[in-house]
């Protein structure tokens, strides 16, 4: 197919067709000289023209289709005909192959140099062009240029290298420890690159009797790939132990370690845990992207009304604020966002963490090390003698830590900490259960934030969804309102969301600020009085209703709301309501 060509320069063409004014063009050309960017990108950046409007205009002028990549089927086998390096540089994606004809989506059809390069790279195929948004093309790179085949290739190569031995050769692993040329290093590098590419928070390496399972947690859900080369598991585990500084000869006991790795321009801090299992050793790695920076409180997804109340508590000179929720609910993100906001030259901030997840400037961060007696309580006693204004205690684990933290809050310090409880109300009661005196909790505790993460619906494939009778019974019990006319949504799965129906996650929050009635309940050690006062407080809105609000707005699905409700243990009472309805 003939290469698309413009009859005149893009700027002149846009002016002649009255899409933009001459003044707009002059302004964009002046900006382009300073930035060095392409004219089209400069026009979009200045707000002179929208990206879709520009691409649709170019498509009409060139006589080629404009497509929405999120709505069409892309042939994964065709994509790999153009190497990833070239695809990213040229902002082009091969989306379909029909005999000798390749359909190529390109974000800038006016880039004649890119058109010529593509013709050369993909020869002798004929090329048929379509226009697509650059953001969608770039997103497709991460989705289709996965490292799956590369990982499988390295796994097969590694198996062949050590086919003569049942155990990985420790000598070979240690002799060239700094080399990046060994097959096992290449395999692990590909594994990390793939995980970072899809935004995985964890990697699980699990040897089974006949296969090796590698699972990645994306948006809170594990995605599994299976390798037949189970023999290479010991090689991978050994290399990871060397990188973490662990005892490579110890296979009978669990071990924990940590290392840093550069992946695709990102500095990734890896927290590693090994555990002996029936078929060898299981490894779980938590990936923390240090180069991404600390999220601000606005970026956590906290609703504006809760944000305002939380900030008011955060900037009080003393008292304790507790953030609660299960592992993986975003507590650390909220706390680090809070520290980032409080981190000023006039404030002395000390953190006690296990482990220290992100390094923060100006903040004194202490790593717990129980093996040498450096535990939470011992560190806390010392920190209070270091003249701090603000303390962050990674977790309230025992009575001694709780009491020291509460007394610190009572004596003029702002104390931020976490608990593992179901909701905000049970957090205050949990402190008493751990041995703290009710009067001490009442005097020190200022607020509790409970949070969860729910998956966002994919905007490309979400559609209206009719809830089942069972779902409606549960939802109406939760909300105590008629939802028969309420419209809900569900993601049906597309290439953009990897056919899951979900893309990304959002925080669900509830906040409890202690008032006089709640404090009186705590002083009396009366859980019922405290709970009644908490539920009757003006601004209290439970997690279940906060999640339901997202479902009503089409941000998440009903099944995510019900999953959250099940987590906070409300289903017991819902079951009775369901049985009554039947």
Secondary structure by P-SEA (a helix, b strand, c coil): cccccccccaaaaaaaaccccaaaaaaaaaaaaaacccaaaaaaaaccccaaaaaaaaaaaacbbbbccccccccccccccccaaaaaaaccccccccccbbbbbbccccaaaaaaaaaaaaccbbbbbbbbbaaaaaaaaaacccaaaaaaaaaaaaaaacccccccccccccccccccccaaaaaaaaaaaaaaaacccbbbbbbcccbbbbbbbcccbbbbbbbccccaaaaaaaaaaaaaccccccccbbbbbcccccccccbbbbbbbbbbccccbbbbbbbbcccccccccccccccaaaaaaaaaaaaccbbbbbbbbccccaaaaaaaaaaaaaccccbbbbbbcccccccccccbbbbbbccccccaaaaaaaaaaccccbbbccccccaaaaaaaaaaaaaccccccccccccccaaaaaaaaacccaaaaaacccbbbbbbbbbbcccccccbbbbcaaaaaaaaaacccccccbbbbbbccccccccccccbbbbbbbbbbbcaaaaaaaaaccaaaaaaaaaaccccccaaaaaaaaaaaccccaaaaaaaaaaaccaaaaaaaaaaac
